[in-house]
Amino acid sequence: MTNIVLASSSPRRKELLSQVFIPYTVHAADVDETILEGTMPSDAVEQLALRKAEEIFALYPDAAVIGADTVVVHNGHILGKPADAVEARAMITALSGTIHSVYTGVAIKTRNEQIIFHEKTDVEFWDLSEEEIASYIETGEPFDKAGGYGIQSAGALFVKAIQGDYFTVVGLPISSLYRHLKRLGIVTGTFSS
Ligand SMILES: Cc1cn([C@H]2C[C@H](O)[C@@H](COP(=O)(O)OP(=O)(O)OP(=O)(O)O)O2)c(=O)[nH]c1=O
């Protein structure tokens, strides 16, 4: 059986693989996440996911290495993680009362195969008050999350509607990933907790 190595430091990605009983180990990648100006969001998340998978695959050439990357896209702008509270406020204020898209790219790299795909989910936010935004930023939640919010935590209160896979927003489209892993023979399709 091929071992799975998750090339990620994201606690959400680890939780999602654990939640569905896919056995894995973790070796976080440390790549340059700069994206060329003008790159399409779908290409950007795929390129970064592959960059992460490739870096760690070099260390585990017999494994199946999974890399992933998530960005928020609003009015044509790609939003990564906010650098500070000022940027977090600007991001969440922009998202308030509007619809944005969350793109997650995933790369699976094995000795024989390389699969890269992305999923997109649209998220609509309620109108948010300045007070709500300020107190959300105080929780510290925005800083390790694309777009400055976490749908899986208090950011859930901002969400009016979503269209697409919820787990794409959290950072790993787990059911699509599972289907690719099954097709490659890396997971079997039976569950063992
Ligand atoms: C929009 C949104 C993003 N996120 C997270 C998912 C990702 O962890 C993060 C986007 O940053 P990424 O650069 O995709 O991932 P990361 O730096 O956390 O981890 P690594 O590169 O080591 O794999 O934002 C949420 O947890 N909830 C959300 O609702």
The ligand as an ORCA input file, in Angstrom:
! r2SCAN-3c Opt
* xyz 0 1
  C     -11.821     30.561      3.451
  C     -11.207     29.660      4.481
  C      -9.857     29.337      4.454
  N      -9.328     28.519      5.406
  C      -7.898     28.166      5.410
  C      -7.546     26.894      4.643
  C      -6.040     27.011      4.493
  O      -5.429     26.384      5.638
  C      -5.802     28.526      4.539
  C      -5.258     29.053      3.236
  O      -3.856     28.979      3.226
  P      -3.015     27.916      2.389
  O      -1.774     28.614      1.942
  O      -3.879     27.269      1.361
  O      -2.660     26.782      3.458
  P      -1.832     26.861      4.810
  O      -0.742     27.880      4.722
  O      -2.815     26.990      5.948
  O      -1.237     25.404      4.898
  P      -0.169     24.698      3.896
  O       0.268     25.694      2.850
  O       0.961     24.276      4.777
  O      -0.932     23.536      3.318
  O      -7.071     29.137      4.804
  C     -10.119     27.999      6.413
  O      -9.628     27.260      7.279
  N     -11.456     28.287      6.432
  C     -12.040     29.101      5.524
  O     -13.267     29.326      5.604
*
